[in-house]
Amino acid sequence: MRLRNLILGAVCAGALTTPALAQSLTAITGGRVLTGSSVIENGTVVIQNGRVVSVGTGAAPSGARVIDARGKVVAPGFVAVDSGLGASEISSVGGSDDQTNGANTISASFDVSYGLDPWSFTLPVARLGGITRAIVVPGHPGGAGGNHRDDGDADFAGVGPAGLQAPSLFAGQAAIIHLAQGTDILVKPRVAMVAPFGEAGAGVSGGARGAEFTQFKETLAEVRLYARNKAAYDRAGLRDLSLSRADLEALIPVANGTLPLIVTVHRAADIQQVLRLAREEGVKVILDGAEEGWLVADQIVAAGAPVLLNPIANLPGNLETRAVRMQNAAVLDAAGVVIAIKGNEGSIHRARETRYNAGNAVSHGLPYEAAIEAITVNPARIFGMAGQFGELRAGAAADVVVWSGDPLEPLSIAETIFIGGAEQAPTSRQFLLRDRYATGGEGAMPPAYGR
């Protein structure tokens, strides 16, 4: 009965939110508190109604449930960036992968938020690694691991059926999710557009980098033409355009500089050209990858472009990453670039390794405080959610994790996890299967096996 109750409890927890837990007054006391931007020794974090009420050194308020964190570390929930969590279960199984899209009529307008799965087996595993929020991005050429898209025979962009680009320069729109148990994990859809540049971008534009930049500028010109002449477009009084109406609409906020464009780019020379393009077109860019970013750190700072990076990248796998080095994060941070540290292989099945990557960055010169910021407050700032999550401060979402020790130390364990003030079950499918078969208890064998 214990196994059945365990599984039933896990299913029920996944099917229901936990408002009672989310609204109860809770105080986490005595721990070393990492707020995301500072450290408080022997601190107290008070949460209620899904929000952080206060962070300081005072006593727990009267009537509060008290969690003793003496000898432990209390930190904000980590944020996985450039992730496929909730959008892809197994990338090689098409029916379980809603992160990639190959339609040429739906490209920039592809909204990854409509394919999210709150019951994905990947979410509890990431949650046990301290991940409480994620920026989910569409799969795209040149993306890392699980974010890579294979377009098969559609190697080059150009005019396809119905006069539309096939494939498009744009992969679609990213979304923010939380990892709490429940039926709705979407926090905010359409927070950024995604596009590959460099070698991958050249590959969908005819084979040359210059072709992509020309096509990108022409596409934005068409978007601006459409935005000024929607009435003419509706009555077929406008010249033929290379994108569908849905894609044109989706790109208007990119063209006017209100929606950031996540640009996958690796080579220093390509970073320079992307920054030039952003300046010429008035586009707000977020650099993704930027393995050679340390070579042009001053230019990235001057452009005000944040960077999503994997700090353990250290092997030149191709001519785009000849100068890759594990000090990239440290150099960019020292120059003043706002960085966010990614997990491995698309931040899906290995999203929990985000904190390991942050620790590796520290071992190669990134200050510890900067590493914590790179997996908490910085992702929130980059995607327009500053103060709303990723930080322990009054008014922020109560995404709080109590760690057995330093969260950047691989042997530390997330002992207590709150997301939006609701305490999460410290388990996953892997743990349930382990417990089931380790003891040979109920459910280990078919019901008729012992007859």
N, C-alpha and C positions, 0 to 999 in steps of 0.2 A: 504493500500500500504506500510505503514511503516514496518509491519511485514514481508511482502514478500521481501522487499528490505533488511531487516535485515538478513533473512535466505539466500537469494541469495548472499549477501555479504559474509556471513560466508562460504558458499559452494565455492564461487570463491576464497576466501582466502585460503581454504584448498586445492584447486586444483592448485594454482599458487604460486610460490615463489614471493617475493616482492623485486626485485633487485633495484628498484628506492629508496626504503626506506633503503635498506641495504647499498647503496653506498653514501647516502647523509651524509654531515658533520653535526654531532650533538654533542652538548655539554650539559652535565648535571651538573648544577652548584649549589653551596651553601649547599649541603647536607653533612651529616656525612657519609663518604665513608669507607666501610669495603672492603678492597682490597682482603681479604681472608687470609692474613697473617699480616696485619697491619690496623691501623685506621687513617684516615685523616679527620680532622675537616674542615668544610667549603671548601670541596674539589671540584675539577672539573674533570669530566671524559669525554674525547673526543673520539668519535668513528666515523669511516668512512670505507667504503669498507668491512664491515663485521668484522672489527678488532678494538681493542682498540688502539687508537693513542697515548694517553698520560693520565696519572693520576697524579694529583698534586693539587696545590692551585692557579694556574694562572687564568687569565680571559679567557672567551670563545674566540676562534679564530674568526676573522672577517668572516662574511658570514655564520656562523654556525647557525643551528636551536638550540635555547636554551630552555632547560627544567629546570624550576626553582624547585630545590629540597630543598629549605630552610625549616628547621624544619622536614625534612624527612631523611630516611636512604637509601643509595645507596649501593647495594651489588652485588656480582657475582651471576649468576644463580646457584641454588642448583643442586646437582647431586644425583639421586636416585640409590642406589646400591642394588644388589641382587633383581632385579626388574623383573616384567613381563609386564611392559608397552609396548603396541604395539604388544605383542605376545599372549595375552590372554584377551578376552573380558569378558566372563563368564566361569569360570573354570569348572562349572558343565555342560556346554553345549559343547560337544566335538567338534562340527564343528566350534566353535569360539575360540578354545584353541589350539594354535600352539606352546605352550610352553613345552608340554610333548610329550614323544615318548616312545613307548613300543616295538619297533622292536628290535630283538636280533641281526640282521645283521647290523643295523645302530645304534650305541651307541655313542662312542667317536666322530664319524664323524658327528653326528647330529648337524647341523648348524642352530641355532635359527634365524639367520638374514633373512633366506629365507621366514619366515612366518610373517614378520612384516607388520602391517597395519597402514599406515599413517592417515587413516580416523577413527581410533579407538576413541570412545567416551571418553575413559579414559585419553587421552592425554591433551585436554584442561583443564580438572579438575585438573590434576597434575600441569599443567603450571600456573594456577591461584594460586597455592601454592608455586610459585617461583621455581619449578623444570624446568630446561632447558635442562638437559642431563640425561641419564640413562644408567646403565649397565644392560642389559637384559640377564638373565641366564635361561637355560633350567630347567624345573621342575624336581625335584629329591626327592627320599625318604629322610625324615628328614628335608626337606626345610621348610621355614617359610610360613605359610598361603598359599597364592596362588602359592608358589613354591613347594608345596608338591605334590608328584606323587604317585598315587595308582596303583600298578602293578597287582591288582587283584589276580589271581591264581599263578602268577609267583613270588612266595615268595623267592626263593633261586636261586642264580647263580649256573651255572654248565654247562656241555656240553649239548646243546640243538640241534635242527635240524641243519644239515650240520656241526656238530661239533663246533658250536659257543656258546659263553656264553649267557645264557638267565635267567634273564636280566644281563646286563653288570654292572661292577663296575662304569662305567662312564656315566654321563647323557648327555654330549654333550658340545658344545662350546658357550661361551657368546659373546655378541656383544655390541657395544656402539651406542646409538642413540641420536639425538637431538629432541626436542619437538616442533620445529617451524612448522607453517602451511606450507604445501607443499606436494609434491608427493613422496619425497625421504627423509626418516628420518635416514637412515643408515649413521653412521659416520665411523665405523670400525668394520668389522666382526672378529670373531675368536681371541678374545683378552685374553681368558682364557678357560681352561678346567674345568669341574665341576665333583666332585665325593663326595658321602656321606661316612662318616666314623662313628665310634662309633656304637650305637645301630642300626641305619639305615643301615650302611654299613655291619654290621654283618648279618642283615636280608637278604641281597642279596648275602651272601657268604656261607650260610650253617648254620647260627645261632650263630657263635662265632667270636669274634673280631680277634682272632689269625688267623682264616681261611682267613679273608679278607686281612690281611697284607701279608700272604703267597701268596695269589692269586695275589695281587697287584705286588709284587716283581717278580713273575713268568711272569705276563703280560708284565712288562717292559723288562724283559729278552727276551721275544719273539719279542717285538718291536725292540730291539737293534739287535737281530739276523736277523730279516727281513731287517732292514736298511742296514746291512752289506752285505746282500745276495739277493738283489732284482732280479738280473738276474737269480739266481737259483730258486727263487720263481716263476718267470715268466715261466720257463720251467718245473715247477713241480718237481724241484730237491731239494726241501727243505721239511723237515718234516712237518706234519700237524700242523697248528697253530690254537689257540682257538678263534681268532678274524678275522673278515673280512678284506680284503685288505684296504678298506676305513678307518676302525677303526685303523688299524696298521699305516697307513700314518698319520692320525690325531694325533696319540700319539707320533710320532717321536720328535716333538719340546718339548713335556712334558718330555720325557726321556732324552733329551740332555740339559734340564734346561733353554730353551729359552722361553717357554710358561708356565705361572703360572697355578697352579692347585688350584682352589677354593675348599677347603675341608670343608664340613659341619661337625662340631664337637662341642660337648657341654661340656662333662665331663673333668675335669682337667687331669685325668689319660689318657684319650684318646688324649688330646692335647699333652701330653708328648710323647706318642708313635708316633703320627703323625710327630712331630718334629724330633724324632729319625729316622723315615722312610725317611723323606726328606733329612736328613743329610747322611744317608747310600746310598740313591739312587741318590743324586745330583739333587733333584727335588725342584723347587721353589714353595712354598705354600702360599696361602692366607687363613687364618682361617675365617670361616663363622659361626657365632653364638657365640662360645667361652664364654658361660654364666659363666663358672667357670674359665675363663682365669685369673682373678685376683689372683687366688691361685698359678699360675705358671707364673706370669708376667715376672719375671727375665729370665726364659727360653725362652719365646716368644721373648723378646728383643734380647737375645743372638743369636737366630736363624734368626733374621731380618725378621720375619713374620708379615705382617700387619693383622689387624682384622676388619671384617665387623660385627657390632653388633647392637642389639636393646637395648638401655640403659634403657628401662622401664620394661624389663623382671625382675620380682622379685618374682615369685611363682615357687616352685619346682614341676613342673608338673609330673616329673618322677624321677627315680634314677640317671639320667644323669645330672640333674640340682638341686641337693640337696643344693649346696652352691651358688645358684643364688642370686644376690643382685644388687640394683640400683646404687651402687657405682662402679660397674665394669668398666665403661668407665673412671671414674676419676682415679681409681687405675692404669689401663693400661696406660693411658696417662702420669701419673706422673712417671711411670717406663720407659717411652720412647718409648712405642709401638705406631706405626702409626695406628690410628683408623679411620674408616668411619662409620657414623651413618646411620642406615637403617630406612625405613618407616615401616608401620605395614601391616600384612597379605599379604606378598609377594610384597609390594610396587607397587600395581596396583591401585585399587580403593581408597586405603588410602595412596598413595604415598605422597600426600600433607601434611601428618602428620609427615613427616621427620623433619620439623623445630620444631614441638611440642616436638618430642622426644629429639631433641638437647637441647631445653629449659629445659626439665625435667632432662637431664644429668647435666646441669649447676646447677640446684637446688639441686643436689646430689654431688656437689663437683668438677665437670669438669669446668675448667676456661672458661669464655665466649669466649675468642679468640680461644681456642682449639675446642670448639663446632662449631664455624663458619668454622674452618679449616676442621673439620670432615665431613662437608656436601658440601665443595667446593674444596679446593686445594688437600686434602688428597685422595679423590677418583681418581682425575686425576693422582696423583703421583702413586698410587697403580696399576693403569691399564696402565701405560706407556705413559700418556698424559700430563705430567707436563709442565706447561707454555702454553698449547694449549687451555685449557678452565678451568673453576672453579676458576679463579683469574682475578682481574682487574689489568692488567699490559700491557705495550706496547707490541703489537704483538699477544696477546691472542685473542681468539674469543670474539666478543662483545656480550656476554651473560650478560646482565645488567638488574637489577630489581630495580625500585624505590619503596620503601615501605613507607606507611603512618607513620610508627613508627618502633620500634625494630622488626626485622623479626622473632625473637624467641618468641615474644608475640602473643598469638593466635588471639587477636583482630586486629592486624595490617593487612593491605590489600596491595597486590601487585598492585600499581596504574598504573605503566608503565613497560612493559616487552619487552626487546629486546633479540632476539636469533640470533646470527650471524649477528648482526647489523640491523636486520629487526624487526620493531615494530609489536607486536602480538595483535590481537583483544582480549580485556579483557572480553571474554564471553565463554560460554560452552553450551552444549545442555540443561543442567538444567536451566541456565539463560534464554535461549530462550523459553523454555516451561513455566517457571514462568511468563515471560512477556506476553506470548500469552494468558494464561488463567486468569491472574490477572486482565486484562483490558477487557476481552471479545471482543477483537478486531478481525480484519480479520483473518480467519483461526481457530478461536476458535470453530466454528461449521461448519458442512458440508455446501457446497454452497447452497444446496436446502433446508436447514433447515428452513429458514424464509419465504419460499414461501407459 
